[in-house]
Amino acid sequence: MLIDAQQTTQAVEDITVTNVADLMLAYLNQIGTEYVFGVPGGAIEPLFDALARDKRRDGIQIIVARHETGAAFMADGYASLSGKLGVCCSTTGPGATNLITGVASAYENRVPMLVITAQTSMENFGKRAFQESSCTGTNIVAMFEHCTRYNSFVSDINQLERKIIAAITAAFRYPQGPVHLSIPLNILRMPAKSNHPAYDLNKMLDNNLMLDKAKTRQFYTKLKESKKTVFVLGRRSGGAVGSILELADEIDAVIVTTPGGKGFVNPYHPRFRGVFGIAGHESAGKTLGNSSVDLVVLVGSNIGEWAVNGINSKAVLNRRLVHVDSDAECFSRSPMANLQIGGDIESIFKYILNDCFKQSKNVDAKKLNVKLTSSSNSQTVHLEKILPFIEILPGQPKRYFQLEEENKYLDDSSPIKPQRLMRELARQFPVNTLFLADTGNSMLWGIHYLHPFDRRVGGGRTTKCGVFRTTPEFASMGWAIGSAVGTALADRSLPVVCLTGDGSMLMSGQEITVAIVEKLTVIFVVLNDSSLGMVRHGQKLAKAENIGTELPATDFSLLAQSMGVQSYQIRSPQDMLELDVHQICSKSGPTLLDVYIDPDEVPPLKTRVNVLAGGE
């Protein structure tokens, strides 16, 4: 089950509904939904009225975003950390079209999300009603067709419960993703035909995939016979990382991650060889290219351009490959694999450990594991494998991979080098901090240089969402700003650091005011170089014309202060060292760091430039 029925906000029989909008919230209450993210408007008003009633009985709370795209990004962040359904809504017309970018991002990132859009009353269809987006106007349902897993227009009250159930179950079915219901104003206002939901949605959300034991045992045989194995961990490997690390110890394997999998493995673990893909580490490429490696196990990756270091990368996509994934859609991109295994990733690796390796050695698995509890969840981990890495030492702990331009990691010059900034963020912020990196140079610097200390003990790590998250697939600017707000709402006890650029901040920075209203501990770190840095450096590396990248010099610290946000200007490493990080992370409310970085530092962008040039 994705949702524990015993932990839902309200029991099915305790929810009383009056109209259709109440009925929708009753189903969301069944599965423990805490928030709906959206922007109000005339056509969606009945849903907001129902939310007001629900809040008075300690039910679902509305989080009002400043732009509908921000609402979708917030729902994305909330769902990714909590494991629950992200829900966002908008009014008809431009409200709905504004959602599309955030919904498309969730579609590419496989984030379960319910998107509710309103329509004008059906009797006004075709009359050019205010903000009409029906099939006779700007057809919003047609627009959502290509970025949702389920997409439907509710034209009759008798359809509603069936379509709610169909939509939410589709959101959690693999491949997971957003689903969309478009509902006219007159139907949202209609009296419900019953005072209670007719069905228990929890009973329909059993998403345990079948375990293919025959293929899994073939995988076990390959692992046993392999002389040198490398695990490549992608975004969907999170729930299985404990088992994968234990298996790596069993067979003396090493581990690299894709950018999407970064943050699942302690970067100072002696088996970790860095990130492979965009902005990754040379050691990861060399590890995969080593002629002694006879088995490459790719786990839970979309196999996109940024995940495998180029469109046609041969380092991963070759006959040595075993591809393990819960999303069978991704197997079409690994036809050369020696073996493809679909199913629940965690179940596959647990079966190999408990029913293959340990059974063959007649070892009681229960004696090898210990239960540890974090603020977000419980997880089973191998204690003796973690103890060496949970203490933060005064100096820099040992890494088993190399950084580009290692000397700049310790550079004391001003303006501050982005490399040095990443080092200080990892060193100074608490061990339970979650980091989100926005599209642009923020993401590139973060992938390569930001290596937070181990967080598996003490409340920063969940089984599905790592301590570092980015969105290299759809790669929307401003994603991290909204997603950081949703992430902080999913667990208010954890500080959240949003790495973003001045371009993204100018595009979506208004969402910082939501963090003010909700008193969220989100630290917005703005890399300020007065340019669209990733584009500028990309143009230079590609020897293209330098055009369209300059931004006006902006004092984001002053802008933040005007909104009542605590802010600091950072121009040197000394400014970073003088920050009272404990105070920043202890206060209820956001902080902004306006970091004036060295604009001439070139981010690790060569792979992307090569792809754009038609190479690999």
CORGIRA-V55998 format. One record per residue. RES is the residue in one letter. BURIAL is 1 if it has 9 or more other C-alpha atoms within 8 Angstrom, else 0. D_CENTER is the distance of its C-alpha to the mean C-alpha in Angstrom with 1 decimal. Layout:
res=[RES | RES]
burial=[BURIAL | BURIAL]
d_center=[D_CENTER | D_CENTER]
//
This chain:
res=[M | L | I | D | A | Q | Q | T | T | Q | A | V | E | D | I | T | V | T | N | V | A | D | L | M | L | A | Y | L | N | Q | I | G | T | E | Y | V | F | G | V | P | G | G | A | I | E | P | L | F | D | A | L | A | R | D | K | R | R | D | G | I | Q | I | I | V | A | R | H | E | T | G | A | A | F | M | A | D | G | Y | A | S | L | S | G | K | L | G | V | C | C | S | T | T | G | P | G | A | T | N | L | I | T | G | V | A | S | A | Y | E | N | R | V | P | M | L | V | I | T | A | Q | T | S | M | E | N | F | G | K | R | A | F | Q | E | S | S | C | T | G | T | N | I | V | A | M | F | E | H | C | T | R | Y | N | S | F | V | S | D | I | N | Q | L | E | R | K | I | I | A | A | I | T | A | A | F | R | Y | P | Q | G | P | V | H | L | S | I | P | L | N | I | L | R | M | P | A | K | S | N | H | P | A | Y | D | L | N | K | M | L | D | N | N | L | M | L | D | K | A | K | T | R | Q | F | Y | T | K | L | K | E | S | K | K | T | V | F | V | L | G | R | R | S | G | G | A | V | G | S | I | L | E | L | A | D | E | I | D | A | V | I | V | T | T | P | G | G | K | G | F | V | N | P | Y | H | P | R | F | R | G | V | F | G | I | A | G | H | E | S | A | G | K | T | L | G | N | S | S | V | D | L | V | V | L | V | G | S | N | I | G | E | W | A | V | N | G | I | N | S | K | A | V | L | N | R | R | L | V | H | V | D | S | D | A | E | C | F | S | R | S | P | M | A | N | L | Q | I | G | G | D | I | E | S | I | F | K | Y | I | L | N | D | C | F | K | Q | S | K | N | V | D | A | K | K | L | N | V | K | L | T | S | S | S | N | S | Q | T | V | H | L | E | K | I | L | P | F | I | E | I | L | P | G | Q | P | K | R | Y | F | Q | L | E | E | E | N | K | Y | L | D | D | S | S | P | I | K | P | Q | R | L | M | R | E | L | A | R | Q | F | P | V | N | T | L | F | L | A | D | T | G | N | S | M | L | W | G | I | H | Y | L | H | P | F | D | R | R | V | G | G | G | R | T | T | K | C | G | V | F | R | T | T | P | E | F | A | S | M | G | W | A | I | G | S | A | V | G | T | A | L | A | D | R | S | L | P | V | V | C | L | T | G | D | G | S | M | L | M | S | G | Q | E | I | T | V | A | I | V | E | K | L | T | V | I | F | V | V | L | N | D | S | S | L | G | M | V | R | H | G | Q | K | L | A | K | A | E | N | I | G | T | E | L | P | A | T | D | F | S | L | L | A | Q | S | M | G | V | Q | S | Y | Q | I | R | S | P | Q | D | M | L | E | L | D | V | H | Q | I | C | S | K | S | G | P | T | L | L | D | V | Y | I | D | P | D | E | V | P | P | L | K | T | R | V | N | V | L | A | G | G | E]
burial=[0 | 0 | 1 | 1 | 0 | 0 | 0 | 1 | 1 | 1 | 0 | 1 | 0 | 0 | 1 | 0 | 1 | 1 | 1 | 1 | 1 | 1 | 1 | 1 | 1 | 1 | 1 | 1 | 1 | 1 | 1 | 1 | 1 | 0 | 1 | 1 | 1 | 1 | 1 | 1 | 1 | 0 | 1 | 1 | 1 | 1 | 1 | 1 | 0 | 1 | 1 | 1 | 0 | 1 | 1 | 0 | 0 | 0 | 1 | 1 | 1 | 1 | 1 | 1 | 1 | 1 | 1 | 1 | 1 | 1 | 1 | 1 | 1 | 1 | 1 | 1 | 1 | 1 | 1 | 1 | 1 | 0 | 1 | 1 | 1 | 1 | 1 | 1 | 1 | 1 | 1 | 1 | 1 | 0 | 1 | 1 | 0 | 1 | 1 | 1 | 1 | 1 | 1 | 1 | 1 | 1 | 1 | 1 | 1 | 1 | 1 | 1 | 1 | 1 | 1 | 1 | 1 | 1 | 1 | 1 | 1 | 1 | 0 | 1 | 1 | 0 | 0 | 1 | 1 | 0 | 1 | 1 | 1 | 1 | 1 | 0 | 1 | 1 | 1 | 1 | 1 | 0 | 0 | 1 | 1 | 0 | 1 | 1 | 1 | 1 | 1 | 1 | 0 | 1 | 0 | 0 | 1 | 0 | 1 | 1 | 0 | 0 | 1 | 1 | 1 | 1 | 1 | 1 | 1 | 1 | 1 | 1 | 0 | 0 | 1 | 1 | 1 | 1 | 1 | 1 | 1 | 1 | 1 | 1 | 1 | 1 | 1 | 1 | 1 | 1 | 0 | 1 | 0 | 0 | 1 | 1 | 1 | 0 | 0 | 1 | 1 | 1 | 0 | 0 | 1 | 0 | 0 | 0 | 0 | 0 | 1 | 1 | 0 | 0 | 0 | 1 | 1 | 0 | 1 | 1 | 0 | 1 | 1 | 0 | 0 | 1 | 0 | 1 | 1 | 1 | 1 | 1 | 1 | 1 | 1 | 1 | 1 | 1 | 1 | 1 | 1 | 1 | 1 | 1 | 0 | 1 | 1 | 1 | 0 | 0 | 1 | 0 | 1 | 1 | 1 | 1 | 1 | 1 | 1 | 1 | 1 | 1 | 1 | 1 | 0 | 1 | 1 | 1 | 1 | 0 | 0 | 1 | 1 | 1 | 1 | 1 | 1 | 1 | 1 | 1 | 1 | 1 | 1 | 1 | 1 | 0 | 1 | 1 | 0 | 0 | 0 | 0 | 1 | 1 | 1 | 1 | 1 | 1 | 1 | 1 | 1 | 0 | 1 | 1 | 1 | 1 | 1 | 1 | 1 | 1 | 1 | 0 | 1 | 0 | 1 | 1 | 1 | 1 | 0 | 1 | 1 | 1 | 1 | 1 | 1 | 1 | 1 | 1 | 0 | 1 | 1 | 0 | 0 | 1 | 0 | 0 | 1 | 0 | 0 | 1 | 1 | 1 | 1 | 1 | 1 | 1 | 1 | 1 | 1 | 1 | 1 | 1 | 1 | 1 | 1 | 1 | 1 | 1 | 1 | 0 | 0 | 0 | 0 | 0 | 0 | 0 | 0 | 0 | 1 | 0 | 0 | 1 | 1 | 1 | 0 | 1 | 0 | 0 | 0 | 1 | 1 | 1 | 0 | 0 | 0 | 1 | 0 | 0 | 1 | 1 | 0 | 0 | 0 | 0 | 0 | 0 | 0 | 0 | 1 | 1 | 1 | 1 | 1 | 0 | 0 | 0 | 0 | 1 | 1 | 0 | 0 | 0 | 0 | 1 | 1 | 1 | 1 | 1 | 1 | 1 | 1 | 1 | 1 | 1 | 1 | 1 | 0 | 0 | 1 | 0 | 1 | 1 | 1 | 1 | 1 | 1 | 1 | 1 | 1 | 1 | 1 | 1 | 1 | 1 | 1 | 1 | 1 | 1 | 1 | 1 | 0 | 1 | 1 | 1 | 1 | 1 | 1 | 1 | 1 | 1 | 1 | 1 | 1 | 1 | 1 | 1 | 1 | 1 | 1 | 1 | 1 | 1 | 1 | 1 | 1 | 1 | 1 | 1 | 1 | 1 | 1 | 1 | 1 | 1 | 1 | 1 | 1 | 1 | 1 | 1 | 1 | 1 | 0 | 1 | 1 | 1 | 1 | 1 | 1 | 1 | 1 | 1 | 1 | 1 | 1 | 0 | 0 | 1 | 1 | 0 | 1 | 1 | 0 | 1 | 1 | 1 | 0 | 0 | 1 | 1 | 1 | 1 | 1 | 1 | 1 | 1 | 1 | 1 | 1 | 1 | 1 | 1 | 1 | 1 | 1 | 1 | 1 | 1 | 1 | 1 | 1 | 0 | 0 | 0 | 0 | 0 | 0 | 0 | 1 | 0 | 0 | 0 | 0 | 0 | 0 | 1 | 1 | 0 | 0 | 1 | 1 | 0 | 0 | 0 | 1 | 1 | 1 | 0 | 1 | 1 | 1 | 1 | 1 | 0 | 1 | 1 | 0 | 0 | 0 | 0 | 0 | 0 | 0 | 1 | 0 | 0 | 0 | 0 | 1 | 1 | 1 | 1 | 1 | 1 | 1 | 1 | 1 | 1 | 0 | 0 | 0 | 0 | 1 | 1 | 1 | 0 | 1 | 1 | 1 | 1 | 1 | 0 | 0 | 0 | 0 | 1]
d_center=[20.8 | 17.2 | 18.8 | 21.7 | 24.5 | 26.2 | 23.4 | 23.2 | 24.3 | 27.5 | 29.5 | 30.3 | 33.9 | 33.3 | 31.7 | 34.3 | 33.6 | 35.8 | 34.3 | 31.7 | 29.0 | 29.7 | 29.5 | 26.0 | 24.9 | 26.9 | 24.8 | 21.6 | 23.3 | 24.2 | 20.6 | 19.9 | 18.1 | 18.3 | 17.3 | 17.8 | 16.5 | 19.1 | 22.2 | 25.6 | 28.4 | 31.6 | 30.5 | 27.6 | 29.9 | 30.7 | 27.1 | 27.1 | 30.5 | 29.2 | 26.3 | 28.9 | 31.0 | 28.1 | 27.2 | 30.9 | 30.7 | 27.6 | 25.3 | 22.3 | 21.8 | 21.3 | 19.1 | 20.7 | 18.6 | 20.7 | 19.6 | 18.2 | 15.5 | 14.4 | 14.6 | 12.3 | 9.6 | 10.5 | 10.4 | 6.8 | 6.0 | 8.9 | 8.2 | 5.1 | 7.5 | 10.7 | 10.7 | 12.7 | 13.1 | 11.7 | 15.0 | 16.0 | 19.6 | 22.0 | 25.6 | 27.2 | 27.8 | 25.9 | 23.6 | 22.4 | 22.3 | 20.3 | 17.4 | 17.3 | 15.2 | 12.2 | 13.0 | 13.4 | 10.0 | 8.6 | 11.5 | 10.8 | 7.2 | 9.0 | 7.6 | 10.9 | 12.3 | 16.0 | 17.3 | 20.9 | 23.1 | 26.8 | 29.8 | 33.2 | 35.8 | 36.9 | 40.5 | 39.4 | 37.7 | 39.5 | 41.2 | 38.9 | 37.7 | 35.7 | 32.1 | 32.9 | 30.2 | 31.9 | 33.0 | 36.0 | 34.2 | 30.8 | 29.4 | 25.9 | 25.5 | 26.3 | 23.7 | 20.9 | 22.4 | 20.5 | 16.9 | 17.0 | 17.8 | 20.6 | 22.4 | 25.6 | 28.1 | 29.8 | 33.5 | 35.2 | 34.7 | 35.5 | 32.4 | 30.0 | 29.4 | 29.2 | 26.6 | 24.5 | 24.5 | 24.1 | 21.0 | 19.2 | 20.1 | 19.0 | 15.5 | 15.2 | 17.4 | 16.3 | 15.1 | 12.8 | 12.0 | 13.5 | 17.2 | 19.7 | 23.0 | 25.4 | 28.2 | 31.4 | 32.6 | 35.7 | 33.9 | 31.5 | 34.7 | 36.6 | 37.7 | 35.9 | 38.3 | 37.6 | 36.8 | 34.2 | 31.5 | 33.3 | 30.7 | 28.4 | 24.9 | 23.8 | 26.4 | 24.8 | 21.2 | 22.3 | 19.7 | 21.2 | 21.7 | 25.1 | 25.6 | 27.7 | 30.0 | 32.2 | 29.5 | 27.9 | 31.4 | 31.8 | 28.7 | 30.3 | 33.5 | 31.8 | 30.2 | 33.6 | 35.4 | 33.0 | 34.5 | 31.3 | 27.7 | 24.5 | 21.1 | 18.3 | 14.9 | 11.9 | 8.4 | 10.2 | 12.6 | 11.2 | 13.6 | 16.5 | 16.3 | 19.3 | 21.4 | 20.6 | 21.7 | 24.7 | 25.6 | 25.3 | 27.9 | 30.0 | 30.4 | 30.0 | 27.0 | 24.8 | 21.0 | 18.9 | 15.3 | 13.7 | 11.5 | 8.4 | 10.2 | 11.3 | 11.2 | 12.2 | 15.8 | 18.0 | 18.9 | 22.5 | 22.9 | 26.0 | 24.5 | 21.6 | 22.6 | 19.7 | 17.1 | 18.3 | 17.5 | 17.1 | 18.2 | 18.7 | 21.7 | 25.1 | 25.5 | 22.7 | 24.5 | 27.8 | 26.7 | 25.9 | 29.0 | 31.3 | 34.1 | 34.2 | 30.8 | 31.7 | 28.5 | 24.9 | 22.4 | 19.2 | 16.7 | 13.7 | 13.3 | 13.6 | 16.3 | 15.7 | 17.7 | 15.4 | 14.7 | 18.5 | 20.1 | 21.6 | 22.3 | 25.2 | 24.4 | 26.9 | 25.6 | 23.3 | 24.6 | 28.1 | 30.3 | 29.2 | 25.8 | 24.8 | 21.6 | 19.9 | 17.3 | 16.7 | 16.3 | 19.9 | 19.2 | 18.1 | 21.5 | 23.2 | 21.9 | 23.4 | 26.9 | 28.5 | 26.9 | 29.6 | 27.8 | 24.8 | 23.8 | 21.8 | 20.9 | 18.8 | 17.7 | 18.5 | 21.8 | 22.8 | 22.6 | 24.2 | 26.9 | 27.7 | 27.9 | 29.8 | 31.8 | 32.4 | 32.6 | 33.5 | 35.7 | 37.6 | 38.2 | 39.1 | 36.7 | 35.6 | 31.8 | 32.0 | 33.9 | 31.3 | 28.3 | 27.8 | 25.6 | 23.6 | 22.1 | 19.3 | 18.7 | 15.8 | 17.2 | 19.8 | 19.5 | 22.3 | 22.6 | 25.6 | 27.1 | 29.3 | 26.5 | 24.5 | 27.5 | 28.2 | 24.8 | 24.3 | 26.9 | 26.2 | 29.3 | 31.0 | 30.7 | 27.9 | 27.2 | 27.8 | 25.3 | 26.1 | 24.9 | 26.1 | 24.7 | 26.1 | 28.6 | 28.4 | 31.1 | 28.9 | 26.7 | 29.8 | 31.2 | 32.9 | 33.7 | 32.9 | 30.9 | 28.2 | 26.8 | 23.0 | 23.3 | 25.1 | 22.6 | 19.8 | 22.3 | 23.2 | 19.8 | 19.2 | 22.8 | 23.2 | 20.3 | 20.4 | 19.1 | 16.7 | 14.9 | 11.1 | 10.5 | 8.2 | 10.1 | 11.1 | 12.7 | 16.1 | 17.9 | 15.5 | 13.1 | 16.2 | 17.7 | 14.7 | 14.2 | 18.0 | 19.2 | 16.8 | 17.5 | 17.1 | 19.5 | 19.0 | 17.2 | 17.9 | 20.8 | 20.8 | 17.7 | 14.6 | 13.1 | 12.0 | 12.5 | 9.2 | 6.7 | 8.4 | 10.1 | 8.8 | 5.5 | 6.3 | 6.7 | 10.1 | 11.0 | 11.8 | 11.4 | 12.3 | 14.1 | 13.3 | 9.7 | 9.1 | 12.2 | 11.4 | 7.9 | 9.7 | 12.3 | 10.4 | 8.9 | 12.6 | 14.0 | 12.4 | 14.3 | 16.9 | 18.3 | 15.7 | 15.9 | 12.9 | 13.6 | 12.4 | 13.8 | 15.1 | 18.2 | 21.3 | 20.7 | 17.4 | 18.9 | 21.9 | 20.0 | 17.7 | 18.9 | 20.6 | 17.6 | 18.6 | 21.4 | 19.2 | 18.4 | 22.2 | 23.1 | 20.8 | 21.7 | 18.3 | 18.2 | 15.9 | 17.3 | 16.9 | 18.1 | 19.5 | 20.8 | 24.0 | 26.1 | 27.3 | 25.9 | 23.2 | 23.0 | 21.1 | 23.5 | 26.5 | 26.1 | 25.3 | 28.5 | 30.5 | 29.4 | 30.2 | 33.5 | 32.7 | 34.0 | 32.4 | 31.8 | 29.5 | 27.5 | 29.4 | 28.1 | 30.4 | 30.6 | 28.7 | 29.1 | 25.7 | 27.1 | 29.9 | 27.6 | 25.6 | 28.9 | 30.1 | 27.4 | 28.2 | 25.4 | 26.4 | 26.0 | 27.3 | 28.3 | 27.5 | 29.9 | 30.5 | 29.4 | 32.0 | 30.3 | 27.1 | 29.3 | 31.0 | 28.0 | 28.2 | 24.7 | 25.8 | 26.9 | 23.8 | 21.6 | 24.2 | 24.6 | 23.3 | 22.0 | 20.2 | 21.6 | 21.5 | 22.5 | 24.1 | 24.3 | 26.9 | 26.0 | 28.4 | 27.9 | 29.7 | 27.4 | 26.1 | 22.4 | 21.9 | 21.9 | 24.6 | 22.8 | 21.5 | 25.0 | 26.6 | 24.6 | 25.6 | 29.1 | 29.2 | 29.1 | 26.8]
//
